[in-house]
Amino acid sequence: DNGQLRRSGEFRVIEDLTAVESTCLNIPDGKYTNRIVYDNNMNATRTFYDLSGNKLTIISGCFAVDAGSALEYERQ
């Protein structure tokens, strides 16, 4: 945040096919099938990612209820 580390910890990636229900989005089959679990907190808001070519997209939250969150990164 503003060039400063806010927190650090561990994460793991697990298969999770609930992105449609968790994000309230229409998601094509085969996309956002992996979830990032931070600090072994399985009760936190679900965060999903998709890696396509040079682009990494991370989504979380229900877009219909709380506007959700989407971050997109592209390798140059």
C-alpha positions, 0 to 999 in steps of 0.5 A: 500500500503506497509502496509499503508492505501491509502484511506477509504470510503464507498461501496455497492454491486449491481447486475450487469450482464455486467461482460462479456462486462466490462471485455472482458472475457468469464464468465460462467453464474451465476459468477461475477453477483455482482458489488462493487460500491465505494463511490457511483461512478457509472462511475468508472471502474466496479469491480465485485466479485465472492465468491466460497467456501473459495475463493473470486475473484475480477476482473475489467477492460477489459483484452483484452484492458488494461490487466484488474485486478484480485485479488484472496483471500482464507480463510485459 
